[in-house]
Amino acid sequence: MHKTSLSIFAATAMLSLSACGGSKEPEVLDSRAPDPLASQIANAPAVELPPAIAARATMRCGDNSLVYVDFFQGEELVNFRAEEGDAPIPLEAEAVGQPYTNGEITVEGNAQQVSVTRGGSTLNCKA
């Protein structure tokens, strides 16, 4: 009689558990509102990081002035500054080995030596 009571109890317990929807996962409650931008963020394109700085050079020019040039990996981008505290001016090359320019300023060369053309005059500068 003891075995019969135990099997009836087990059958009743299984029946009541199956009435709960059969889900083995607990229900997760969250007090935060759903993120309204979640789908936009999930479908956003991958972000392309800018290239890393390959070399940073401070150069003395022929007129005794200094220029500051940051050369980036990929050899198609530099940041140019005429004064140390100035905001960097990005200059791009059309292809590797071509001069870096934004239409007003042109820089040709590498981290050891450049020629800078601004306002119609050209300065040769060395690190």
Backbone torsions as a table, in degrees:
resi	resn	phi	psi	omega
1	MET	NA	-33.0	179.4
2	HIS	-64.5	-41.3	179.4
3	LYS	-66.2	-35.2	-179.9
4	THR	-67.0	-41.9	179.0
5	SER	-63.9	-40.2	179.9
6	LEU	-66.0	-42.8	-180.0
7	SER	-69.9	-33.0	176.2
8	ILE	-66.9	-41.7	177.9
9	PHE	-62.3	-43.9	179.7
10	ALA	-63.9	-42.9	179.3
11	ALA	-64.6	-40.3	179.0
12	THR	-65.7	-41.1	179.4
13	ALA	-64.6	-42.2	179.7
14	MET	-66.9	-38.7	179.0
15	LEU	-64.9	-41.3	-179.6
16	SER	-70.5	-32.1	176.4
17	LEU	-70.4	-36.7	179.5
18	SER	-70.3	-22.5	178.0
19	ALA	-74.8	-12.4	-179.4
20	CYS	-80.3	7.0	178.8
21	GLY	105.2	-7.8	175.8
22	GLY	75.7	1.6	-178.5
23	SER	-79.5	130.9	178.6
24	LYS	-90.9	-14.0	-179.7
25	GLU	-85.6	136.4	176.6
26	PRO	-72.2	150.3	178.1
27	GLU	-75.5	130.8	-178.7
28	VAL	-99.3	124.1	178.2
29	LEU	-105.2	139.0	-179.5
30	ASP	-134.4	127.6	-177.6
31	SER	-82.6	-7.6	-179.9
32	ARG	-84.2	149.9	176.0
33	ALA	-72.5	150.8	177.8
34	PRO	-63.3	146.0	-179.8
35	ASP	-71.3	118.5	-178.4
36	PRO	-69.6	-17.5	-179.4
37	LEU	-102.6	6.3	-174.9
38	ALA	-56.8	-43.7	-178.1
39	SER	-70.1	-36.6	177.9
40	GLN	-65.9	-40.0	179.5
41	ILE	-67.2	-41.4	-179.8
42	ALA	-65.5	-31.3	-177.6
43	ASN	-97.7	3.6	-178.8
44	ALA	-69.8	146.4	178.0
45	PRO	-68.5	159.3	178.0
46	ALA	-63.9	144.6	-179.4
47	VAL	-87.2	130.5	177.2
48	GLU	-95.2	121.4	-179.2
49	LEU	-77.0	149.0	176.3
50	PRO	-68.7	159.1	178.9
51	PRO	-67.1	156.2	178.2
52	ALA	-80.3	154.9	177.4
53	ILE	-72.9	125.8	179.2
54	ALA	-89.3	-36.4	180.0
55	ALA	-155.1	146.4	176.9
56	ARG	-125.6	125.3	-174.7
57	ALA	-130.3	137.6	168.3
58	THR	-106.2	124.2	-173.7
59	MET	-124.3	141.4	175.6
60	ARG	-94.4	131.4	-177.2
61	CYS	-99.9	170.3	-177.8
62	GLY	-59.4	-28.0	179.3
63	ASP	-92.0	13.4	178.3
64	ASN	74.7	11.1	175.4
65	SER	-87.4	166.9	177.1
66	LEU	-112.1	146.9	169.6
67	VAL	-129.7	154.8	-177.4
68	TYR	-124.1	123.5	-176.5
69	VAL	-131.2	128.5	173.9
70	ASP	-105.4	120.6	178.9
71	PHE	-97.7	130.4	-177.9
72	PHE	-101.4	154.7	176.0
73	GLN	-60.7	147.1	-177.2
74	GLY	97.4	-15.4	175.0
75	GLU	55.5	33.5	176.9
76	GLU	-125.7	6.2	-177.6
77	LEU	-147.7	136.6	169.6
78	VAL	-135.1	156.0	168.6
79	ASN	-108.6	130.8	-177.5
80	PHE	-115.2	138.1	173.4
81	ARG	-137.1	130.8	177.5
82	ALA	-83.3	-26.5	177.4
83	GLU	-127.3	148.5	-175.1
84	GLU	-57.6	-39.4	-177.3
85	GLY	-86.5	-3.5	-179.0
86	ASP	-66.5	155.6	171.6
87	ALA	-70.6	139.3	-179.5
88	PRO	-66.1	141.6	176.8
89	ILE	-106.6	114.0	179.9
90	PRO	-73.4	133.3	176.7
91	LEU	-123.7	134.5	-177.1
92	GLU	-116.5	147.7	174.4
93	ALA	-101.4	143.7	178.4
94	GLU	-67.3	-30.9	178.3
95	ALA	-155.4	163.8	178.0
96	VAL	-58.2	132.0	179.6
97	GLY	93.7	-13.0	178.1
98	GLN	-85.8	160.1	177.7
99	PRO	-65.2	150.4	175.6
100	TYR	-88.9	132.2	-178.1
101	THR	-154.3	159.1	170.3
102	ASN	-126.4	11.7	-178.6
103	GLY	99.4	-30.7	179.5
104	GLU	-107.1	-32.6	-179.1
105	ILE	-123.6	136.7	175.9
106	THR	-128.7	131.9	177.6
107	VAL	-121.5	129.0	176.8
108	GLU	-124.6	135.5	175.4
109	GLY	132.1	-153.6	-176.7
110	ASN	-139.4	-169.3	-175.3
111	ALA	-69.4	-10.7	178.2
112	GLN	-97.5	-30.1	-174.8
113	GLN	-157.1	132.5	176.9
114	VAL	-136.0	161.9	166.7
115	SER	-121.5	130.3	-174.7
116	VAL	-114.4	125.6	177.5
117	THR	-113.3	120.8	177.7
118	ARG	-141.9	133.5	175.4
119	GLY	57.2	32.2	176.6
120	GLY	87.1	-9.0	178.8
121	SER	-110.7	148.5	-178.2
122	THR	-117.6	133.9	177.3
123	LEU	-117.7	138.1	173.6
124	ASN	-98.7	130.0	-174.0
125	CYS	-131.6	145.2	-180.0
126	LYS	-129.3	147.5	178.0
127	ALA	-73.1	NA	NA
